Amino acid sequence: MERKVVLITGCSSGIGLHLALRLASDPSGSFKVYATLRDLESQGPLWEGVRARGCPPGSLEILQLDVTDSSSVAAARDHVTEGHMDILVCNAGHGLLGPLEAHSIEAVGSVLDVNVMGTIRMLQAFLPDMKRRRAGRVLVTGSVGGLMGLPFNAVYCASKFALEGLCESLAILLQPFGVHISLIECGPVRTAFQEKLERGPGGVLGSADLETRALFSRYQRHCERLFWEAAQDPEDVVEVFVQALRAPCPVLRYFSTERFLPLARLRISDPGGSQYVDAMYRTVFSEPEEEEASREYGGTEGP
């Protein structure tokens, strides 16, 4: 049986790490995985996972790849069977948390470069061969933050909204080529992502006014409650990726959780946007005693 060639970006931790190990250790032996890292010094957890799971020899290869560097992307493409790729997983991501005015332009540019331009570089490198062969799968790590605006995540949401438009546009064009692209829409996941968020010089609230600082404190309390109630383990999220890559006719969007669908539906069904903005404000900034009333607004449960 010929193994499917899979390349995954952002495998140093979190979803990328767990997906690479899940596919490399799959009992069917169906996959040859290229797990890519920006910094090869962070490959330790991958090799520990390979040993712990007893991955067969040759099922996983670690490759240096920086999605912000076109020459690095080209080198990876040349290394991986000269661009022949069955499944491409664009997972590398970067976050930015806090008031917009607290972020440096450099920090904003870094998020957009990794999340948006990094994905575009990968697609430009590998889509042509998939189109020529009229076969291939692309999975992109999406987010509920790409379907609805989230306070204090303006830049991150901007990058994820961009990926929604990118993938939706490509899905239309790729139909006659037999190439499928899917977004895996994730909610909160228990990974190191939160710890790695770029917070900018002078702290996340560097130049914010007192009222914004107070709102951020309420936002933090909301997030703590949300992660306690709803955060998923990466292993569970990875199974949604596996479902998408094995589906005979994959759809454009797969959701790792249904918790946030009511607010997403409200946003889509509210062209003017005011109902959604009000619902999200109440959901995020309500104190615990107000939260039940907030959730009943429009029948929503928010992130």
C-alpha positions in Angstrom: 0.0 0.0 0.0 1.4 3.4 -1.0 1.6 5.8 1.9 0.0 9.2 1.7 2.6 12.0 2.0 1.7 14.6 4.7 3.4 17.8 5.5 2.4 19.7 8.7 3.7 23.2 9.7 4.1 24.3 13.3 4.9 20.9 14.9 6.9 22.1 17.9 3.8 21.8 20.2 0.1 21.8 20.4 -2.1 20.6 17.5 0.8 20.3 15.0 2.8 18.1 17.4 -0.2 15.8 18.2 -1.4 15.5 14.6 2.1 14.5 13.4 2.4 11.8 16.0 -1.2 10.7 15.5 -0.7 10.1 11.8 2.8 8.7 12.1 1.5 6.1 14.6 -1.7 5.3 12.7 -2.3 1.5 12.9 -3.0 1.4 9.1 0.5 2.7 8.3 -1.1 4.9 5.7 1.0 8.1 6.2 4.5 9.3 5.7 4.7 12.5 7.8 7.0 15.5 7.4 6.7 17.4 10.7 8.1 20.8 10.2 9.6 23.3 12.7 10.9 26.8 12.4 13.5 26.0 15.0 15.0 22.5 15.0 16.1 23.0 18.6 12.5 22.5 19.6 12.2 19.0 18.1 12.7 17.1 21.4 8.9 16.6 22.1 8.5 15.1 18.7 11.1 12.5 19.1 9.9 11.7 22.7 6.4 11.2 21.2 7.8 8.9 18.4 9.4 6.7 21.0 6.4 6.7 23.4 4.0 5.8 20.6 6.3 3.3 18.9 6.0 5.0 15.5 7.3 2.7 12.7 10.7 3.6 11.3 10.4 6.1 8.5 6.9 7.1 9.3 8.0 10.6 10.5 10.7 12.9 9.3 11.5 16.3 10.9 12.1 19.1 8.6 13.2 22.8 9.2 10.6 25.2 7.7 10.0 28.8 8.4 6.7 29.9 6.8 7.8 33.5 6.8 10.8 32.7 4.6 10.1 31.9 0.9 13.5 30.3 0.5 12.8 28.0 3.4 9.5 27.0 2.0 11.0 26.3 -1.4 13.8 24.2 0.2 11.1 22.1 2.0 9.2 21.7 -1.2 12.2 20.5 -3.1 13.1 18.1 -0.2 9.6 16.5 -0.1 9.5 14.5 -3.4 10.0 17.7 -5.4 6.6 19.1 -4.4 4.5 15.9 -4.6 2.2 16.3 -1.6 -0.9 14.3 -0.9 -2.0 16.2 2.3 -0.8 19.7 3.3 -1.7 20.9 6.8 -1.2 24.7 7.3 -1.1 24.9 11.1 1.7 27.3 12.0 0.2 30.3 13.9 1.0 33.3 16.0 -1.3 35.2 18.4 -1.5 38.7 19.7 -3.5 39.6 22.7 -4.5 43.1 24.0 -5.8 46.5 23.0 -4.9 47.4 19.4 -3.2 50.6 20.5 -0.8 48.6 22.7 0.7 46.7 19.8 3.7 47.7 17.8 3.4 47.7 14.1 6.2 45.1 14.0 4.2 42.8 16.3 1.1 43.2 14.1 3.1 42.5 11.0 4.6 39.4 12.5 1.1 37.9 13.2 -0.1 38.6 9.7 3.1 37.3 8.1 2.9 34.0 9.9 -0.8 33.4 9.8 -1.8 34.8 6.4 1.3 35.2 4.3 2.8 32.0 5.7 -0.3 30.1 4.6 -0.2 31.7 1.2 3.5 30.8 0.7 2.7 27.2 1.5 -0.2 27.1 -0.9 1.7 28.7 -3.7 4.5 26.1 -3.2 2.3 23.0 -3.1 -1.0 23.7 -4.9 0.4 23.7 -8.5 1.5 20.0 -8.2 -1.9 19.0 -6.6 -3.7 20.7 -9.5 -1.6 19.0 -12.1 -2.2 15.6 -10.5 -5.9 16.5 -9.9 -5.6 15.2 -6.4 -4.7 16.5 -2.9 -6.0 17.7 0.4 -5.3 20.9 2.2 -6.2 21.4 5.9 -5.9 24.8 7.4 -6.1 25.4 11.2 -8.9 27.9 11.6 -10.5 29.4 14.6 -13.8 30.7 16.0 -11.9 33.9 15.9 -12.0 33.7 12.1 -15.8 33.5 12.2 -16.6 36.2 14.7 -14.8 39.2 16.2 -13.4 38.7 19.7 -12.4 41.5 22.0 -8.7 42.0 22.6 -8.0 39.7 19.7 -8.4 42.2 16.8 -5.2 41.4 15.0 -5.5 37.6 15.5 -9.1 37.7 14.3 -8.1 39.8 11.3 -5.6 37.1 10.3 -8.1 34.3 10.8 -10.8 36.2 9.0 -8.4 36.5 6.1 -7.9 32.7 6.0 -11.6 32.2 5.8 -11.8 34.3 2.7 -8.7 32.8 1.2 -9.8 29.2 1.7 -13.4 29.8 0.7 -12.3 31.4 -2.6 -9.9 28.6 -3.3 -12.5 25.9 -2.5 -14.6 27.2 -5.4 -11.7 27.3 -7.9 -10.2 24.0 -6.9 -13.4 21.9 -7.5 -12.7 20.9 -11.1 -9.1 19.9 -10.1 -10.1 17.3 -7.5 -8.3 19.2 -4.8 -10.1 19.8 -1.5 -9.4 22.5 1.1 -10.9 22.4 4.6 -10.8 24.7 7.6 -10.7 23.1 11.0 -12.5 25.6 13.2 -11.1 25.3 16.7 -12.2 26.8 19.9 -10.0 26.9 23.1 -7.4 24.2 23.1 -5.2 23.2 26.0 -1.8 24.0 24.4 1.1 26.3 24.9 -0.4 28.7 22.4 -1.7 31.1 25.1 1.7 31.1 26.8 3.4 32.1 23.5 1.1 35.0 22.7 3.0 38.1 21.7 2.2 40.8 24.2 4.5 43.6 23.0 7.0 45.8 24.8 5.8 47.5 28.0 3.2 44.7 28.6 -0.1 43.9 27.0 -1.7 47.1 28.4 1.2 49.4 27.7 -0.7 52.5 26.6 -4.3 51.6 27.4 -6.6 53.9 29.3 -8.0 52.9 32.7 -11.4 51.8 31.3 -9.8 49.5 28.8 -7.6 48.1 31.5 -10.7 47.3 33.6 -12.4 45.6 30.6 -9.3 43.6 30.0 -9.4 42.3 33.6 -13.0 41.2 33.0 -12.0 39.6 29.8 -9.3 37.6 31.6 -11.8 36.4 34.1 -14.1 35.3 31.4 -11.3 33.4 29.6 -10.4 31.6 32.8 -14.0 30.4 33.2 -14.2 29.5 29.5 -11.0 27.5 29.5 -12.1 25.7 32.6 -15.5 24.8 31.1 -14.8 24.3 27.4 -11.1 24.0 26.5 -10.4 20.8 24.5 -7.5 18.5 24.7 -5.4 18.6 21.5 -5.9 14.9 21.0 -9.6 15.4 20.6 -9.1 18.3 18.1 -6.7 16.2 16.1 -9.4 13.6 15.5 -11.4 16.3 13.6 -8.4 16.8 11.3 -8.3 13.0 10.8 -12.0 13.0 10.0 -11.5 15.7 7.4 -8.5 14.1 5.7 -10.3 10.7 5.4 -13.7 12.0 4.3 -14.5 10.9 0.8 -16.0 14.3 0.0 -14.6 16.7 2.5 -16.6 19.9 3.3 -15.1 23.4 3.6 -15.5 23.7 7.4 -15.2 21.2 10.3 -15.8 22.3 13.8 -13.9 20.9 16.8 -16.7 22.0 19.1 -20.3 23.1 18.6 -20.3 25.4 21.7 -19.8 28.6 19.7 -22.1 27.9 16.8 -25.1 29.9 18.2 -23.0 33.1 18.2 -21.6 32.3 14.7 -25.2 31.8 13.4 -26.3 35.1 15.1 -23.5 36.9 13.4 -24.4 35.5 9.9 -28.1 36.1 10.4 -27.6 39.7 11.6 -26.5 41.7 8.5 -26.3 45.0 10.4 -24.1 43.4 13.1 -25.6 45.2 16.2 -27.2 42.2 17.7 -24.0 40.2 17.5 -21.9 43.0 18.9 -24.3 43.4 21.9 -24.4 39.7 22.4 -20.7 39.3 22.4 -20.2 42.2 24.7 -22.7 40.8 27.2 -21.2 37.3 26.9 -17.6 38.4 27.5 -17.9 41.3 29.9 -20.8 40.1 32.1 -19.8 39.3 35.7 -20.6 35.7 36.8 -23.9 36.7 38.3 -24.9 38.3 35.0 -23.6 35.5 32.8 -26.8 33.4 32.7 -28.8 36.3 31.4 -26.1 37.0 28.8 -26.3 33.4 27.5 -30.0 33.6 27.1 -29.7 36.6 24.9 -30.6 35.3 21.4 -30.1 31.8 22.7 -26.3 32.2 22.5 -23.3 30.8 24.3 -20.2 32.7 23.4 -16.5 32.2 23.5 
